[in-house]
């Protein structure tokens, strides 16, 4: 890992139009990503955690331009890409790839494994049929499968094997950035560790940079160098791996960490849980001030009047809370 940024996001927003009143007046927008600033350094794994619906996957898909950003800047290796058209974006497509959450839905069941993995090579117009087949065989061996699997169809494989195929497809073009959008959540627990270990091996071998999105707070600590916590379209805390777990600053982060199961019942009873009240507010109708205040045990009138900024409390540790202390 280096301190040189590969990806820099500045005030990124992604809104979806969800309706309007009669005659098209008063349009309503779902603010899935609402002003995110984030840097991903070359060679690191940045973990991104938060509840369902907080905007993690939308942020990832907007970053690699699967979704068009509403506003903001996306810089990849020093090049601003948020305003590029599809033709201008093509060279960057090879350098940014994604592993999707559901290996059953992300692979076309009508295509053989060979065709699934070779498709990015064909789109990028790299090599001929023979060289692409050789590359597919090489990739299958890299992810722990064998070349005989190339002639089979996706439905003939288990979930873990399908995700390996998805990973082989993602690294086919030798990308620099790989976005892992909950790549283990649909897998059996016994398979999850194997896939994560393989991702770590691939990172060391090819110098990959990961944005790793997950709900599994134990797993994200294992794989990540830094961790960002997202709530209702914004990053509310960002810190190095160990620092975040040992010294969380934001009450939302503390509540998430308190939800991690403890195997020892004696230790579990000693733990003080900072509970969250109610449900996550609607991203269509955001609360005023701090968007976490309606669920926060520390909320005061100031929280309803003023939205906290993401400030650096200690070196490399950022939090967006009026009452977070260094």
C-alpha positions as a Markdown table, in Angstrom:
| # | Residue | x | y | z |
|---|---|---|---|---|
| 1 | Unk | 0.0 | 0.0 | 0.0 |
| 2 | Unk | 1.2 | 3.5 | -0.8 |
| 3 | Unk | 0.0 | 7.0 | 0.3 |
| 4 | Unk | -0.5 | 7.9 | -3.4 |
| 5 | Unk | -4.3 | 8.3 | -4.1 |
| 6 | Unk | -5.7 | 6.1 | -6.9 |
| 7 | Unk | -9.3 | 7.4 | -6.4 |
| 8 | Unk | -10.4 | 10.8 | -5.1 |
| 9 | Unk | -14.1 | 11.7 | -4.7 |
| 10 | Unk | -15.2 | 15.2 | -3.9 |
| 11 | Unk | -18.7 | 16.1 | -2.9 |
| 12 | Unk | -20.2 | 13.3 | -4.9 |
| 13 | Unk | -24.0 | 13.1 | -5.1 |
| 14 | Unk | -26.3 | 10.7 | -6.7 |
| 15 | Unk | -30.1 | 11.3 | -6.7 |
| 16 | Unk | -32.9 | 9.4 | -8.2 |
| 17 | Unk | -36.1 | 11.0 | -9.4 |
| 18 | Unk | -39.0 | 9.2 | -7.6 |
| 19 | Unk | -42.0 | 11.2 | -8.6 |
| 20 | Unk | -43.7 | 14.6 | -8.4 |
| 21 | Unk | -47.0 | 16.3 | -7.7 |
| 22 | Unk | -49.7 | 17.1 | -10.3 |
| 23 | Unk | -48.4 | 18.7 | -13.5 |
| 24 | Unk | -44.9 | 17.7 | -12.6 |
| 25 | Unk | -44.5 | 20.2 | -9.8 |
| 26 | Unk | -42.5 | 19.7 | -6.6 |
| 27 | Unk | -40.3 | 16.8 | -7.9 |
| 28 | Unk | -39.1 | 14.4 | -5.3 |
| 29 | Unk | -35.6 | 12.9 | -5.3 |
| 30 | Unk | -34.1 | 10.0 | -3.4 |
| 31 | Unk | -30.7 | 11.2 | -2.2 |
| 32 | Unk | -28.8 | 7.9 | -2.2 |
| 33 | Unk | -25.3 | 9.5 | -2.1 |
| 34 | Unk | -25.4 | 13.0 | -0.6 |
| 35 | Unk | -22.0 | 14.8 | -0.7 |
| 36 | Unk | -19.3 | 12.1 | -0.1 |
| 37 | Unk | -15.6 | 13.0 | 0.1 |
| 38 | Unk | -13.4 | 9.9 | 0.0 |
| 39 | Unk | -9.8 | 8.9 | -1.0 |
| 40 | Unk | -8.7 | 5.4 | -1.8 |
| 41 | Unk | -4.9 | 5.0 | -1.8 |
| 42 | Unk | -3.2 | 2.7 | -4.4 |
| 43 | Unk | -2.8 | -0.8 | -3.1 |
| 44 | Unk | -5.0 | -0.5 | 0.0 |
| 45 | Unk | -8.3 | -2.1 | 0.9 |
| 46 | Unk | -10.8 | 0.4 | 2.0 |
| 47 | Unk | -13.8 | -1.2 | 3.8 |
| 48 | Unk | -17.2 | 0.5 | 3.6 |
| 49 | Unk | -19.9 | -0.5 | 6.2 |
| 50 | Unk | -23.4 | 0.6 | 7.1 |
| 51 | Unk | -27.0 | -0.6 | 7.3 |
| 52 | Unk | -28.9 | -1.6 | 4.2 |
| 53 | Unk | -30.1 | 1.4 | 2.2 |
| 54 | Unk | -27.3 | 3.7 | 3.4 |
| 55 | Unk | -26.0 | 4.2 | -0.1 |
| 56 | Unk | -22.9 | 1.9 | -0.1 |
| 57 | Unk | -23.6 | 0.1 | -3.4 |
| 58 | Unk | -24.8 | 3.3 | -5.1 |
| 59 | Unk | -21.6 | 5.0 | -4.1 |
| 60 | Unk | -19.6 | 2.2 | -5.6 |
| 61 | Unk | -21.6 | 2.1 | -8.9 |
| 62 | Unk | -21.4 | 5.8 | -9.2 |
| 63 | Unk | -17.7 | 5.8 | -8.7 |
| 64 | Unk | -17.1 | 3.5 | -11.7 |
| 65 | Unk | -19.8 | 5.2 | -13.7 |
| 66 | Unk | -22.4 | 2.4 | -13.8 |
| 67 | Unk | -24.6 | 5.2 | -12.5 |
| 68 | Unk | -24.2 | 8.7 | -13.8 |
| 69 | Unk | -23.3 | 11.1 | -10.9 |
| 70 | Unk | -25.7 | 14.0 | -10.2 |
| 71 | Unk | -22.9 | 16.2 | -9.2 |
| 72 | Unk | -19.4 | 16.2 | -7.7 |
| 73 | Unk | -15.9 | 15.0 | -8.9 |
| 74 | Unk | -14.4 | 11.6 | -9.4 |
| 75 | Unk | -10.7 | 11.5 | -10.0 |
| 76 | Unk | -9.0 | 8.2 | -11.1 |
| 77 | Unk | -5.2 | 8.2 | -11.1 |
| 78 | Unk | -5.2 | 12.0 | -11.3 |
| 79 | Unk | -7.8 | 12.2 | -14.2 |
| 80 | Unk | -11.2 | 13.7 | -13.7 |
| 81 | Unk | -13.7 | 11.1 | -15.1 |
| 82 | Unk | -17.1 | 12.2 | -13.8 |
| 83 | Unk | -17.8 | 14.3 | -17.0 |
| 84 | Unk | -16.3 | 11.9 | -19.6 |
| 85 | Unk | -18.6 | 10.5 | -22.2 |
| 86 | Unk | -18.7 | 6.7 | -22.8 |
| 87 | Unk | -16.1 | 6.8 | -25.6 |
| 88 | Unk | -13.7 | 8.8 | -23.4 |
| 89 | Unk | -14.4 | 6.5 | -20.5 |
| 90 | Unk | -13.4 | 3.3 | -22.3 |
| 91 | Unk | -9.7 | 3.3 | -21.4 |
| 92 | Unk | -10.7 | 3.6 | -17.7 |
| 93 | Unk | -13.2 | 0.8 | -17.9 |
| 94 | Unk | -10.3 | -1.7 | -18.2 |
| 95 | Unk | -8.8 | -0.3 | -15.0 |
| 96 | Unk | -11.9 | -0.4 | -12.9 |
| 97 | Unk | -13.9 | -3.6 | -12.3 |
| 98 | Unk | -16.6 | -4.9 | -10.0 |
| 99 | Unk | -17.4 | -8.2 | -8.2 |
| 100 | Unk | -21.1 | -8.3 | -7.6 |
| 101 | Unk | -22.9 | -9.5 | -4.6 |
| 102 | Unk | -25.1 | -12.3 | -6.0 |
| 103 | Unk | -23.1 | -14.9 | -8.1 |
| 104 | Unk | -26.4 | -16.4 | -9.1 |
| 105 | Unk | -27.7 | -13.2 | -10.7 |
| 106 | Unk | -24.5 | -11.7 | -12.0 |
| 107 | Unk | -23.6 | -14.5 | -14.4 |
| 108 | Unk | -25.5 | -15.1 | -17.6 |
| 109 | Unk | -26.8 | -18.7 | -17.4 |
| 110 | Unk | -26.9 | -19.1 | -21.2 |
| 111 | Unk | -23.1 | -18.5 | -21.6 |
| 112 | Unk | -20.4 | -21.0 | -20.9 |
| 113 | Unk | -17.7 | -20.1 | -18.3 |
| 114 | Unk | -15.3 | -19.6 | -21.1 |
| 115 | Unk | -17.6 | -17.0 | -22.7 |
| 116 | Unk | -18.4 | -15.3 | -19.4 |
| 117 | Unk | -14.7 | -14.7 | -18.5 |
| 118 | Unk | -13.7 | -13.9 | -22.1 |
| 119 | Unk | -16.4 | -11.3 | -22.6 |
| 120 | Unk | -14.4 | -8.4 | -21.1 |
| 121 | Unk | -11.5 | -9.3 | -23.4 |
| 122 | Unk | -13.7 | -9.3 | -26.4 |
| 123 | Unk | -15.3 | -5.9 | -25.5 |
| 124 | Unk | -11.8 | -4.5 | -25.0 |
| 125 | Unk | -10.8 | -6.1 | -28.3 |
| 126 | Unk | -7.8 | -7.9 | -26.8 |
| 127 | Unk | -6.4 | -10.9 | -28.6 |
| 128 | Unk | -8.0 | -13.5 | -30.8 |
| 129 | Unk | -10.2 | -16.5 | -29.8 |
| 130 | Unk | -7.3 | -18.8 | -29.1 |
| 131 | Unk | -5.4 | -16.3 | -26.9 |
| 132 | Unk | -8.6 | -15.4 | -25.0 |
| 133 | Unk | -9.3 | -19.1 | -24.3 |
| 134 | Unk | -5.7 | -19.4 | -23.0 |
| 135 | Unk | -6.3 | -16.4 | -20.8 |
| 136 | Unk | -9.5 | -17.9 | -19.5 |
| 137 | Unk | -7.8 | -21.2 | -18.6 |
| 138 | Unk | -5.1 | -19.1 | -16.8 |
| 139 | Unk | -7.6 | -17.1 | -14.8 |
| 140 | Unk | -9.6 | -20.3 | -13.8 |
| 141 | Unk | -6.4 | -21.7 | -12.3 |
| 142 | Unk | -5.6 | -18.5 | -10.5 |
| 143 | Unk | -9.0 | -18.5 | -8.7 |
| 144 | Unk | -8.8 | -22.2 | -7.8 |
| 145 | Unk | -10.7 | -23.8 | -10.6 |
| 146 | Unk | -9.4 | -25.8 | -13.6 |
| 147 | Unk | -9.6 | -25.4 | -17.3 |
| 148 | Unk | -12.1 | -28.2 | -17.7 |
| 149 | Unk | -14.7 | -25.9 | -16.1 |
| 150 | Unk | -14.5 | -23.5 | -19.0 |
| 151 | Unk | -17.0 | -25.6 | -21.1 |
| 152 | Unk | -19.7 | -25.7 | -18.3 |
| 153 | Unk | -22.5 | -23.4 | -17.5 |
| 154 | Unk | -22.9 | -21.3 | -14.4 |
| 155 | Unk | -25.8 | -23.3 | -13.1 |
| 156 | Unk | -23.6 | -26.3 | -12.8 |
| 157 | Unk | -21.5 | -24.7 | -10.0 |
| 158 | Unk | -22.0 | -24.0 | -6.3 |
| 159 | Unk | -22.3 | -20.5 | -5.0 |
| 160 | Unk | -18.6 | -20.3 | -4.0 |
| 161 | Unk | -17.5 | -21.6 | -7.4 |
| 162 | Unk | -19.7 | -19.1 | -9.1 |
| 163 | Unk | -18.2 | -16.2 | -7.1 |
| 164 | Unk | -14.7 | -17.5 | -8.1 |
| 165 | Unk | -15.9 | -17.3 | -11.7 |
| 166 | Unk | -17.1 | -13.7 | -11.1 |
| 167 | Unk | -13.7 | -12.8 | -9.6 |
| 168 | Unk | -11.9 | -14.3 | -12.6 |
| 169 | Unk | -14.0 | -12.2 | -14.9 |
| 170 | Unk | -13.3 | -9.1 | -12.8 |
| 171 | Unk | -9.5 | -9.5 | -13.0 |
| 172 | Unk | -9.4 | -10.6 | -16.7 |
| 173 | Unk | -8.3 | -7.1 | -17.8 |
| 174 | Unk | -5.7 | -6.7 | -15.1 |
| 175 | Unk | -7.5 | -3.8 | -13.4 |
| 176 | Unk | -6.0 | -1.5 | -10.8 |
| 177 | Unk | -9.3 | -1.0 | -8.8 |
| 178 | Unk | -11.7 | -3.8 | -7.9 |
| 179 | Unk | -14.9 | -2.9 | -6.2 |
| 180 | Unk | -16.1 | -5.9 | -4.0 |
| 181 | Unk | -19.8 | -5.3 | -3.5 |
| 182 | Unk | -20.6 | -7.6 | -0.6 |
| 183 | Unk | -18.9 | -10.5 | -2.4 |
| 184 | Unk | -19.3 | -13.0 | 0.4 |
| 185 | Unk | -22.8 | -12.2 | 1.8 |
| 186 | Unk | -24.5 | -14.8 | -0.5 |
| 187 | Unk | -22.1 | -17.6 | 0.4 |
| 188 | Unk | -22.0 | -20.2 | 3.1 |
| 189 | Unk | -19.9 | -19.3 | 6.1 |
| 190 | Unk | -17.5 | -22.1 | 5.4 |
| 191 | Unk | -16.8 | -20.6 | 2.0 |
| 192 | Unk | -16.6 | -16.9 | 3.0 |
| 193 | Unk | -13.1 | -17.2 | 4.5 |
| 194 | Unk | -11.8 | -19.0 | 1.5 |
| 195 | Unk | -13.0 | -16.3 | -0.9 |
| 196 | Unk | -11.6 | -13.5 | 1.4 |
| 197 | Unk | -8.2 | -15.2 | 1.6 |
| 198 | Unk | -8.1 | -15.6 | -2.2 |
| 199 | Unk | -8.9 | -11.9 | -2.6 |
| 200 | Unk | -6.0 | -11.0 | -0.3 |
| 201 | Unk | -3.7 | -13.3 | -2.3 |
| 202 | Unk | -4.8 | -11.7 | -5.5 |
| 203 | Unk | -4.1 | -8.3 | -4.1 |
| 204 | Unk | -0.6 | -9.2 | -3.2 |
| 205 | Unk | 0.1 | -10.9 | -6.5 |
| 206 | Unk | -1.3 | -8.2 | -8.8 |
| 207 | Unk | -1.1 | -5.1 | -6.7 |
| 208 | Unk | -4.9 | -4.5 | -6.6 |
| 209 | Unk | -6.7 | -1.8 | -4.8 |
| 210 | Unk | -10.0 | -2.8 | -3.2 |
| 211 | Unk | -13.2 | -1.0 | -2.1 |
| 212 | Unk | -14.7 | -3.7 | 0.0 |
| 213 | Unk | -18.4 | -3.3 | 0.8 |
| 214 | Unk | -19.9 | -5.5 | 3.5 |
| 215 | Unk | -22.3 | -5.9 | 6.4 |
| 216 | Unk | -19.9 | -8.3 | 8.1 |
| 217 | Unk | -18.1 | -6.1 | 10.7 |
| 218 | Unk | -15.8 | -9.0 | 11.7 |
| 219 | Unk | -14.7 | -9.8 | 8.2 |
| 220 | Unk | -14.1 | -6.1 | 7.2 |
| 221 | Unk | -11.7 | -5.8 | 10.1 |
| 222 | Unk | -9.8 | -8.8 | 8.8 |
| 223 | Unk | -9.4 | -7.6 | 5.2 |
| 224 | Unk | -9.3 | -3.7 | 5.4 |
| 225 | Unk | -6.6 | -1.2 | 5.9 |
| 226 | Unk | -9.0 | 1.6 | 6.6 |
| 227 | Unk | -12.8 | 1.6 | 7.2 |
| 228 | Unk | -15.4 | 4.1 | 6.3 |
| 229 | Unk | -18.8 | 4.1 | 8.0 |
| 230 | Unk | -21.7 | 5.3 | 5.9 |
| 231 | Unk | -25.1 | 6.5 | 7.1 |
| 232 | Unk | -28.0 | 7.8 | 4.9 |
| 233 | Unk | -25.8 | 8.9 | 2.0 |
| 234 | Unk | -22.8 | 10.3 | 3.9 |
| 235 | Unk | -19.6 | 9.1 | 5.5 |
| 236 | Unk | -19.9 | 9.6 | 9.2 |
| 237 | Unk | -16.6 | 8.1 | 10.3 |
| 238 | Unk | -13.3 | 7.1 | 8.6 |
| 239 | Unk | -10.2 | 5.7 | 10.3 |
| 240 | Unk | -7.5 | 3.1 | 10.2 |
| 241 | Unk | -8.7 | -0.5 | 10.9 |
| 242 | Unk | -7.6 | -0.9 | 14.4 |
| 243 | Unk | -8.2 | 2.7 | 15.4 |
| 244 | Unk | -11.9 | 2.5 | 14.4 |
| 245 | Unk | -12.5 | -0.7 | 16.3 |
| 246 | Unk | -10.6 | 0.3 | 19.5 |
| 247 | Unk | -11.6 | 4.0 | 19.6 |
| 248 | Unk | -14.8 | 4.6 | 17.7 |
| 249 | Unk | -15.9 | 8.3 | 17.8 |
| 250 | Unk | -19.4 | 8.4 | 16.2 |
| 251 | Unk | -22.4 | 7.0 | 18.2 |
| 252 | Unk | -23.5 | 5.2 | 15.0 |
| 253 | Unk | -20.2 | 3.4 | 14.7 |
| 254 | Unk | -20.3 | 2.4 | 18.4 |
| 255 | Unk | -23.8 | 1.0 | 17.9 |
| 256 | Unk | -22.7 | -1.0 | 14.9 |
| 257 | Unk | -19.7 | -2.4 | 16.7 |
| 258 | Unk | -21.8 | -3.3 | 19.7 |
| 259 | Unk | -24.0 | -5.4 | 17.5 |
| 260 | Unk | -21.1 | -7.8 | 16.8 |
| 261 | Unk | -21.9 | -11.1 | 18.6 |
| 262 | Unk | -19.6 | -12.2 | 21.4 |
| 263 | Unk | -19.2 | -15.9 | 21.9 |
| 264 | Unk | -18.5 | -15.6 | 25.6 |
| 265 | Unk | -21.9 | -15.0 | 27.4 |
| 266 | Unk | -20.1 | -13.6 | 30.5 |
| 267 | Unk | -18.3 | -11.0 | 28.4 |
| 268 | Unk | -21.5 | -10.3 | 26.4 |
| 269 | Unk | -23.3 | -9.4 | 29.6 |
| 270 | Unk | -20.6 | -6.9 | 30.6 |
| 271 | Unk | -20.8 | -5.1 | 27.3 |
| 272 | Unk | -22.6 | -1.7 | 27.3 |
| 273 | Unk | -24.7 | -1.4 | 24.2 |
| 274 | Unk | -25.3 | 2.0 | 22.7 |
| 275 | Unk | -28.7 | 1.4 | 21.3 |
| 276 | Unk | -30.2 | 3.0 | 18.2 |
| 277 | Unk | -33.9 | 3.9 | 18.4 |
| 278 | Unk | -36.3 | 3.4 | 15.5 |
| 279 | Unk | -35.7 | 3.0 | 11.8 |
| 280 | Unk | -33.4 | 4.7 | 9.4 |
| 281 | Unk | -35.1 | 7.9 | 8.1 |
| 282 | Unk | -36.2 | 8.2 | 4.4 |
| 283 | Unk | -33.5 | 9.4 | 2.0 |
| 284 | Unk | -36.4 | 11.2 | 0.2 |
| 285 | Unk | -37.2 | 13.4 | 3.2 |
| 286 | Unk | -33.9 | 14.0 | 5.1 |
| 287 | Unk | -34.1 | 15.2 | 8.7 |
| 288 | Unk | -32.6 | 18.6 | 9.4 |
| 289 | Unk | -29.2 | 19.0 | 10.9 |
| 290 | Unk | -27.5 | 15.7 | 11.8 |
| 291 | Unk | -29.3 | 12.9 | 9.9 |
| 292 | Unk | -28.5 | 10.4 | 12.7 |
| 293 | Unk | -30.1 | 12.6 | 15.5 |
| 294 | Unk | -33.5 | 10.9 | 15.4 |
| 295 | Unk | -31.8 | 7.6 | 16.5 |
| 296 | Unk | -28.9 | 9.0 | 18.6 |
| 297 | Unk | -28.9 | 8.8 | 22.4 |
| 298 | Unk | -26.6 | 11.8 | 22.6 |
| 299 | Unk | -28.8 | 14.2 | 20.4 |
| 300 | Unk | -29.4 | 17.7 | 21.6 |
| 301 | Unk | -31.2 | 20.7 | 20.0 |
| 302 | Unk | -28.0 | 21.7 | 18.3 |
| 303 | Unk | -28.0 | 18.4 | 16.3 |
| 304 | Unk | -31.4 | 19.5 | 14.7 |
| 305 | Unk | -30.1 | 22.9 | 13.8 |
| 306 | Unk | -26.6 | 22.3 | 12.4 |
| 307 | Unk | -25.3 | 19.4 | 10.3 |
| 308 | Unk | -21.9 | 18.2 | 11.6 |
| 309 | Unk | -18.9 | 18.2 | 9.2 |
| 310 | Unk | -16.5 | 15.3 | 8.7 |
| 311 | Unk | -13.6 | 16.6 | 10.8 |
| 312 | Unk | -10.2 | 15.1 | 11.5 |
| 313 | Unk | -10.1 | 14.5 | 15.2 |
| 314 | Unk | -6.7 | 12.8 | 15.4 |
| 315 | Unk | -4.3 | 11.9 | 12.6 |
| 316 | Unk | -6.3 | 10.0 | 10.0 |
| 317 | Unk | -9.4 | 9.6 | 12.1 |
| 318 | Unk | -12.4 | 11.6 | 10.9 |
| 319 | Unk | -15.9 | 11.8 | 12.4 |
| 320 | Unk | -19.0 | 13.8 | 11.7 |
| 321 | Unk | -20.4 | 14.5 | 15.2 |
| 322 | Unk | -20.8 | 17.6 | 17.2 |
| 323 | Unk | -19.7 | 15.8 | 20.4 |
| 324 | Unk | -17.0 | 13.5 | 19.1 |
| 325 | Unk | -13.8 | 14.1 | 21.1 |
| 326 | Unk | -10.2 | 13.5 | 20.0 |
